[in-house]
Amino acid sequence: MTLTRVVLVAVLASPGVAAAQASSTDVVLKTTHFAFYSDLATNVNDALIAEAGARVSKQQEPFASGPVKTCLDGLPAAERDAWTRGVDYFATSTSTNFQRVLLRLELAGMVQRSELSDAANRQFLEEVAAILEAATPAYRKCRWAEQDVLNRRWIEGVKPLLEKYERELGEQLPRLFQKTWQGLPFRVDVVQTAGFGGANSASPLEPTLHILVSSTNSGNQGRAALEVVFHEAVHFLTGNDSPLGLAIASALKESGGTPPRMDLVHAVHFFLNGEAVRRAFARAGEPEYLPYLYALKLFPDQFRDAAARIWPAYIDGTRTMPQAAGDLVRALAIQAKE
C-alpha cells in the first residue's frame, strides 16, 4: 500500500454530466453516509483493469493461474476469447483519466452517456460497454460468485463499526474540516482491487462522491475499514477551495519559502481523519489504534512528527485552522534548513 492509495479525486466539470438513477444493483448496506454495493459490472471492470495493469507492468496477471485460469481454460472459445479481448483492450487503451472516471461513474449510475456533450467520450463509453458485456459471461462463471462473497463479507465487517462510530465521526469530521456534507449517502462500490492502492474516490458534477474500495486489500481489513471509508468520504470536504486547502495555501504564501514536495492538504487530511478515528476508538475503550499515516509511514518523517505535535491543538480547540497550518509550514521550513 502506497501514498497514492487514496489520492484519486477527479472532479467532472464537463457540460452534459448529470445525475442519473442509481445502478439497478441492490444496495447491500445503506447508512446515513454510505451506500455499499457489490455490483457485477463494476467488478468486471475492476478485474479487467487489474489484469491489464499487471500485463503492462510485466507482473503476474491475477487470473493467469489457479482456479480462475482453470475455469477460463474450460470455457467455450467464444467466452474465453471475449475475456482475453477485454484484457487486451484495457492493456492497449489510450483513454484519458477523465474518460476512465466517466466509466466508473456511468457504471455506478451517476453519469448518463446520452447526456454527454463530447462525442469522443460517448464513443469511449460505448466501446467499453460492449467490451464489458462480452467479458461478463467468463467473469460470472469463473470469479463472480467468490468475489461477491468476499465483497459482502467485507461490508458485513464494516457494518458494526459504522453502527457504533458513524454518527460520532459523521458529525465531528465536518467540524474539523469546516465544510458540510452534501449528496449523502455516498455510493461505495466494493471490488477486488480498486486500483493498486486499494481505495479511491471520484466526484461527478453534482455535489456527491463515488468511492471504490477493495475487499481484499490487507490494509482495509478490521478496524482500518472504518478509517478508509471515512478517509475517502473526507475527500468531499477537502480540496484547493476548501477551508483546509485555503488555509494551507495561505500559510505557504505567507512563508515565502519553497513549498514542500508533497501534497500538504492530503497529508493533513490523513492526519485529521486518522486521529479522529483513533480518538473515537480510544473513547470507546478499544485497544490502541494506529492510523494509516503512521502504520504505513506515509509522507516524510518530518511531516508525521510535525503533524503529531501541531494538529492535536487544533482538534482540541486551542489553535485555529489557519494557525495550525502556519505552525506546520514553519515547522517544515525550519526542519528543511537543519
N, C-alpha and C positions, 0 to 999 in steps of 0.2 A: 504494500500500500504506500503510495507516494503523496507528495504535496498536492498533486493535481487531482486527487481522488474526488474532490467536490468543488473544483474550480469552475466548471462549466455553468455559466448563466447567460443564455442567449436571449436577447430581447428582440422580438419580431415587430418591427415598425413598418412593415410593408403594407401599402394600401390594399384593401381587399381581404385582409386576415380578420376573420370574425369569429365570435364564439359559436361553437357548434354543439349539437346534442352530444351527451356523453356516450362513450362506446357502449355497444349493446351488451358487452360482457357484464355479468352481475358483479356488483361490489362484494368483496369478501368481508371487509370490515369498514365501517364508517363511524368516525368520531367527530368531535367538534372541528378539529383542524385537518384531519386526513381522511381520504377515501382510498382504501387499499384494493388493488386489483391483481389478479393473476390472469392475464389476458393472452390468449393464444397467439394472435397476430404480432403483438409486441414482443413476445418471447421468440417467435420465429425470426423477427428482425434482429433481435439481440444475438441469437445464435449464429446467424449468417455473418453479422459484423465481427463476432468473436473468431469464427473460422477464418474469415478473410484476413483479419488483422494478424492472426498467427501465421498465416501463409506469407503475408507480405514481410513480416519480421523474421521469417525463417525459423519459427518456433513450432513445436508440436501442435498440430491442429487438434482441438478438443475432441472432435468426432472421428479422428483418423485412427483410433484404436479402441479396443474394449468392446463392450456390448453394443454400443451405438453403431460402431463400424460393422460389427457382425450383422446387425439388423439391416443397415443400409445395403450391405452387400447382397442380402437376400431379397431385396425389394424387386418388383418389376423394373425393367430397364428404364422405362419412361419416368417413373418416380425417382429412381436413383439419379438419372441424368438431370432431372429438374433441380434436384438439390445441388448437384455439382455446378450447374449453370448459375444458381443463385450465389454460391460462394465465389465463382469466377467473376460475376458481375460486381460484387462488392469489393473484391480484391483489385479490380481494374477501374473502379468508378472514379470519375473526375468531378463528382458532385461537390458543391461547396458546403461549408459548415452550416450556412444558413439553410440550405436545402435539406440537409440531414436533420436539422432541428424541425423543419416543417414536417418531415416524415414522421418523426416521433409524436408530434402534436396531432397530426392527422390520425394516426393510429389510436391516439387517446381520445379522439372525438373533439378536439379543441380547435381544429382548423378544418375548413371546408374547401376542398380542392377547387370546386367550381367557382368560388368567390375570389380566388387569387387572380390578381391583375397581370402577373408576369407569365407569359406563355411558356418560358423555359422551366419555370418552377412547376407549372401544371404538368408539363411533359415528363419531368423527372418523377413526379409522384405517380403518374400513370404507368411509367415503365416499372417502377418499384412495386406497384400494386400487382402487376402481372407476375413479376419475379416471386413475390411472397406467396401469391395464390398457388403458383406451380410448385413451390418448395414445401408448402404446408403439409401435403399428404405424407411425405417422408418424415418430416419432423413429428407429426402427430403419431405416427406408428412407432418411431424409434426413440423418441425422447420425451414427448409432452407429458405422458402420464406420470413419469418420475419427477419431472421438473415442476409440474403443477402441485404435487405433494410437497416438494421442498419449499415452494413459494408459500403455500398455505400454512405450512408448519412454521415458517419464519413469521408470518403475520400473527399466528397464534402466540408466538413468543413475545412479540411486541405489545400485544393486546393488554396483558395485565400491567405492564409498565405505563401505558397510556391511561389505563383506568386509575392508576394511583397518582401519576405525576402530570398528566396533560393539563389539567386546569391550572395548576400552580405555574408551570412553565409557560403556558399559553398566555397568562396574564403578566408574568414577570418580564418575558423577553421583549414585548413591545415597549415596556417602560425603559428597559435597558438601552434599546436601540432607538427609542424616541420616535417610533413610527407605528401606525396601527396596521393590523392585519386587514386584508381585503380578499375577496374571492374564495373564502373558506367554504368547504374543506378543500385542501389541495389534493389533487389526484396523485397517488403513489402507485406506479406500476412496478411490481416485483418480478424480477427476471433472474437469470443465472449469473450474468456477468456485469451489466451496467457499465461497460467500459472498463479499461484497465484499472481504474481507481476504485470501483465498487459502488459509487453513487454519484449522481449529478442532478442538476435541475435546469429547467428552461422556462421562460415566460412567453406566453403569447401576447397579443396586443392588449387584450383586456386585463384588468388587474387580478391576476391569479398566478398559479405556479404549477408546473408539472415536474414530478420527481421520479427518477429511476433509482432503484436500489437493488443491490444484489442479495439474493437469499443465501448464497454460498460463500461470499467473501468472508474470510476469517475475522476481519476487523468489524464486521457488522453483527456479530453474534452476542448473545447475552444482554447485559445492561447497556452495552455500546449501541444497541439498536435504537435506544431512546435518544442518545446524542446524535446519531446520524440522521434520523428523520427530522429532528428539530434543527440541526445544522442546515440541512437543505431548505427547510421552511424559512429560516432566518435570511437566506439569500433574498427573500422578498423585502426584508427590512433594511438591507444594505445596498451599497452602490454609490456611484460618484455624487448623485444628487440627494443622497440620504443624509440624515444628521451626522452619522458616523463618517461617511465619506467626506462631507463638507468640513467636519472638524479636523480630520487628518490632513486634508488638502490645505486648510488654513494654517495648521501648525507647520507643515512643510514649507509653505510660502514664507511664513514669518521667520523660520530658522535661517533662511538664506543659504543653507548648505546644500550639499549634494544629496538628493533623495536616496534612501536605502534601496538596494537592488532586490526588492521584494514587494509584494502586494500587501501594504500595511493594513488596508481595510480588511482584507480577507484574514490576515493574521490575527487582528484584534477580534474579528468575528469568531474565529476559532476559540480564542481565549474566553470571551464573554459567554458564548453558548456553552462551552465545556465546563466553565466554572459554575454556571447556573445549574447545570445538570449535577455536577459534583456536590454542590451545596444542597440540592434537593434530596439526593441520596443520604447525605450526612444528617440532615434534619429528621429523616425517617429512621435513623439508627442503622442504616445499611453499612456494610463493610466499606472501607475507603475505596473510592473510585478514582482512577487516574484518567483524565480526559485525553482525547486523541492527541492534542498538541504536545503533550508530554510523553504519553505512551509510545507515540511514533516518532518523537523528536522532530516534529515538523518545524520548518523555518530555522534560522540560525540560533545558536545557543544564546547569543546576547539578547535576541528578541524575547525568547522564552523567559530568561532571567528578569529582564526589564518588565515584561508584562505581569509577572507574578508579584513584583514589587509595587507597580504603579496602579493597575486597573482595579484591584480589590477596593481601593479607596473610593473609586467612582461607584462601584456596586453598592458600597456601604453608605453612599450619600455624602461623603466628606470632601469630594472633589467633583467638579462638573466634567462633562464630556470634553469640552474644549481644553480645560485644564489638564485632564489626564492625557489627551492627545499631545499637548505641548510637552508635558513631562516625558512622554515616551520618545518623541522626536529628539528632545535634548539629550536624553539618556543614550539613545543610539548614536547620536553625533559625538558625544564625549567618548563612548567606547570605541568608535571608529578611529579616533585620534590616538588612542592609547596603544 
